[in-house]
Amino acid sequence: MLSEIGIQHAGRSKSADEYRAVPFDLVVTVCDDAAENCPVWLGKGRRVHVGFPDAAKATGSEDEVLAVFRQVRDDIAARIGELLNSA
């Protein structure tokens, strides 16, 4: 689905601990689980949470679920883009 917008993803999920020593200016969390379970960023940089619905919890037909994933993906791109442009 990311390839639909020109992003080739070949990564893996990573722990925040892998990045604690990296000097970020801004750390953005998008998962409400991260906001609830990791409310403090102990590394360098300002932390901002921008919440989105969990598309993995979407129900309905395959097309309806896919539409939810696409909507969340597009909302993330728009809202994070706005955040970065205003920083």
Secondary structure, DSSP 4 states (H G I P E B T S, - for coil): -GGGGT---------GGGGTTS--SEEEE--HHHHHH-----SSSEEEE-----GGG--SSHHHHHHHHHHHHHHHHHHHHHHHHH-
